[in-house]
Amino acid sequence: MADKSNKKFWEKTAKLYTYFQEKGNEELYKTIYEKIKPFFNKEQRVLELACGTGQLTRLLSDETDSWTATDFSEKMVYETEKRLNNQNVIYEVQDATALGYKNDVFDVVLIANALHIMPNPNKALDKIKRVLKTDGLLIAPTFVYDGKVNKIRLWFMEKAGFKTFNKWKSEDYINFIEDNGFKIKEKYLVQGKLLSECVLVCVKIDSKVK
């Protein structure tokens, strides 16, 4: 289940989230988009977890005919749908650690900047493996502690209620993903204003359902 105090933080910040992301991370999201766009096509059925207010949904959802954008915060999902209203996008509230989908139904699962703020990210990976088809792709860009770290901004965010449960360096993050049943297909390290971003494109190799 989602951490309740963490969920309250995202519910409170949903209306302001787009503004802060576009002010602080717009170039970063464009770079992520350029790195991962080649892995999407029209035939895929895509599940996006932790969509926030649609930063990557807006950039990528036209690359495929079936895109499901989800977040565990009802207010985040509401803001995404209000902001984008794409006809090919389904908007749903879903907890990444308790997904309500059948087995082996998605070609791609995208989860961006979320695993590091989950108390039990391995549970999310278990559920992602379950809903991914055999040889399906996990695309998982996540903030890591390589390179420059904006410690002052992080301190203010934490004082406001933002929680980081996993302060990985890129090597640790890669090992975590591999230890949970995925093979790394491509990896990129991108410097952002707050932290570096480790962008991973992975293939499901462990088909065991949990």
C-alpha positions as CSV (number, residue, x, y, z in Angstrom):
1,M,0.0,0.0,0.0
2,A,1.1,3.6,-0.5
3,D,2.6,5.6,2.3
4,K,-0.3,7.7,3.6
5,S,1.8,10.7,4.8
6,N,3.6,10.7,1.4
7,K,0.3,10.6,-0.4
8,K,-1.0,13.7,1.6
9,F,2.1,15.6,0.3
10,W,1.3,14.9,-3.3
11,E,-2.4,15.6,-2.8
12,K,-1.5,19.0,-1.4
13,T,1.0,19.9,-4.1
14,A,-1.0,18.7,-7.1
15,K,-2.2,22.1,-8.3
16,L,1.3,23.6,-8.0
17,Y,3.2,20.6,-9.4
18,T,3.0,21.5,-13.0
19,Y,4.3,25.0,-12.4
20,F,7.3,23.8,-10.4
21,Q,8.2,21.1,-12.9
22,E,8.0,23.4,-15.8
23,K,10.1,26.0,-14.0
24,G,12.7,23.6,-12.7
25,N,12.7,20.4,-14.8
26,E,11.3,21.3,-18.3
27,E,14.7,20.7,-20.1
28,L,15.3,17.6,-18.1
29,Y,11.9,16.1,-19.2
30,K,12.6,17.0,-22.8
31,T,15.9,15.2,-22.6
32,I,14.3,12.1,-21.1
33,Y,11.7,12.2,-23.8
34,E,14.4,12.3,-26.5
35,K,16.2,9.3,-24.9
36,I,13.1,7.1,-24.5
37,K,10.9,8.1,-27.5
38,P,12.5,5.5,-29.9
39,F,11.2,2.6,-27.6
40,F,7.5,3.5,-28.3
41,N,5.4,2.6,-31.3
42,K,1.7,2.7,-32.3
43,E,1.1,-1.0,-31.7
44,Q,2.0,-1.0,-28.0
45,R,-0.3,-0.9,-25.0
46,V,1.4,1.4,-22.5
47,L,0.9,1.8,-18.8
48,E,2.3,4.9,-17.1
49,L,2.6,4.8,-13.3
50,A,3.1,7.9,-11.1
51,C,2.2,10.2,-14.0
52,G,2.2,13.3,-11.8
53,T,0.5,16.0,-13.8
54,G,1.4,14.5,-17.1
55,Q,4.9,15.8,-17.9
56,L,5.8,12.7,-19.9
57,T,2.2,11.8,-20.8
58,R,2.0,15.1,-22.8
59,L,5.2,14.4,-24.6
60,L,4.8,10.6,-25.3
61,S,1.2,9.6,-25.4
62,D,0.8,10.4,-29.1
63,E,3.5,7.8,-29.9
64,T,1.0,5.0,-29.3
65,D,-2.7,4.3,-29.7
66,S,-3.2,2.9,-26.2
67,W,-1.9,4.9,-23.2
68,T,-3.1,4.5,-19.6
69,A,-1.9,7.3,-17.3
70,T,-2.1,6.5,-13.6
71,D,-1.1,8.0,-10.2
72,F,-1.9,7.0,-6.6
73,S,-3.0,10.6,-6.0
74,E,-6.5,11.3,-7.1
75,K,-5.7,15.0,-7.4
76,M,-2.7,14.3,-9.6
77,V,-4.8,12.3,-12.0
78,Y,-7.5,15.0,-12.0
79,E,-4.9,17.7,-12.9
80,T,-3.4,15.5,-15.7
81,E,-6.8,14.9,-17.3
82,K,-7.8,18.5,-17.0
83,R,-4.5,19.7,-18.5
84,L,-4.2,17.2,-21.4
85,N,-7.6,15.6,-22.2
86,N,-5.9,13.4,-24.9
87,Q,-8.5,11.2,-26.6
88,N,-6.2,8.2,-26.7
89,V,-5.3,8.4,-23.0
90,I,-7.2,6.6,-20.2
91,Y,-6.8,8.3,-16.8
92,E,-7.0,6.1,-13.7
93,V,-6.1,6.2,-10.0
94,Q,-3.7,3.2,-9.3
95,D,-1.3,2.3,-6.5
96,A,1.9,1.0,-8.2
97,T,2.3,-1.6,-5.4
98,A,-1.3,-2.9,-5.8
99,L,-2.2,-2.8,-9.5
100,G,-5.7,-3.8,-10.5
101,Y,-4.9,-5.2,-14.0
102,K,-4.7,-8.7,-15.4
103,N,-1.5,-10.5,-15.9
104,D,0.6,-10.0,-19.1
105,V,-1.4,-7.1,-20.6
106,F,1.0,-4.3,-21.3
107,D,3.9,-4.0,-23.7
108,V,5.5,-1.1,-21.9
109,V,5.4,0.2,-18.3
110,L,6.7,3.7,-17.7
111,I,7.4,4.8,-14.2
112,A,9.4,8.1,-13.9
113,N,10.8,9.7,-10.8
114,A,8.8,7.5,-8.4
115,L,10.7,4.4,-7.3
116,H,13.1,6.5,-5.1
117,I,10.2,8.0,-3.2
118,M,8.5,4.6,-2.5
119,P,9.1,2.9,0.9
120,N,8.8,-0.5,-0.9
121,P,9.8,-0.1,-4.5
122,N,10.4,-3.8,-4.9
123,K,6.7,-4.3,-4.5
124,A,6.0,-2.0,-7.4
125,L,8.5,-3.9,-9.6
126,D,6.8,-7.2,-8.6
127,K,3.4,-5.8,-9.9
128,I,5.0,-4.3,-13.0
129,K,6.5,-7.7,-13.9
130,R,3.0,-9.3,-13.4
131,V,1.2,-6.9,-15.8
132,L,4.0,-6.8,-18.4
133,K,4.0,-9.2,-21.3
134,T,6.9,-11.6,-21.8
135,D,9.9,-9.5,-23.0
136,G,7.9,-6.3,-22.2
137,L,9.8,-3.1,-21.5
138,L,10.1,-1.3,-18.2
139,I,11.2,2.3,-18.7
140,A,12.2,3.8,-15.4
141,P,13.9,7.2,-15.2
142,T,14.7,8.0,-11.6
143,F,16.6,10.7,-9.7
144,V,20.0,9.5,-8.4
145,Y,22.8,11.0,-6.3
146,D,25.5,11.1,-8.9
147,G,27.1,14.4,-9.9
148,K,25.7,17.7,-8.6
149,V,23.1,17.7,-5.8
150,N,21.1,20.8,-4.9
151,K,21.2,20.3,-1.2
152,I,19.5,23.5,-0.3
153,R,16.5,22.9,-2.5
154,L,16.3,19.3,-1.3
155,W,16.3,20.5,2.3
156,F,13.4,22.9,1.7
157,M,11.4,20.2,-0.1
158,E,11.9,17.8,2.8
159,K,10.8,20.4,5.3
160,A,7.6,20.8,3.3
161,G,6.9,17.1,3.6
162,F,8.7,15.5,0.6
163,K,10.1,12.1,1.4
164,T,12.9,10.2,-0.3
165,F,13.2,6.6,0.8
166,N,16.0,5.5,-1.5
167,K,19.0,7.8,-2.2
168,W,20.6,5.6,-4.8
169,K,23.6,6.3,-6.9
170,S,23.2,5.1,-10.5
171,E,25.2,1.9,-10.0
172,D,23.0,1.0,-6.9
173,Y,19.8,1.8,-8.8
174,I,20.9,-0.4,-11.7
175,N,21.7,-3.3,-9.4
176,F,18.3,-2.9,-7.7
177,I,16.5,-3.1,-11.0
178,E,18.5,-6.1,-12.1
179,D,18.0,-7.9,-8.8
180,N,14.3,-7.6,-9.3
181,G,14.0,-9.5,-12.6
182,F,14.9,-7.1,-15.3
183,K,17.8,-6.9,-17.8
184,I,19.1,-3.4,-18.7
185,K,18.7,-2.7,-22.4
186,E,19.8,0.9,-22.4
187,K,21.0,3.4,-19.7
188,Y,21.7,7.1,-19.7
189,L,22.8,9.5,-17.0
190,V,21.4,13.1,-17.4
191,Q,22.3,16.0,-15.1
192,G,19.3,18.0,-13.8
193,K,19.0,21.2,-11.7
194,L,18.1,19.2,-8.6
195,L,19.7,15.8,-9.1
196,S,21.0,13.6,-11.8
197,E,18.6,11.3,-13.6
198,C,19.4,7.7,-14.3
199,V,17.2,6.7,-17.4
200,L,16.8,2.9,-17.7
201,V,15.2,0.9,-20.4
202,C,14.8,-2.7,-19.2
203,V,13.4,-6.0,-20.4
204,K,11.4,-8.3,-18.2
205,I,13.3,-11.5,-17.8
206,D,11.5,-13.1,-14.8
207,S,8.0,-14.1,-15.8
208,K,7.1,-15.6,-12.4
209,V,3.9,-14.0,-11.1
210,K,4.0,-12.7,-7.5
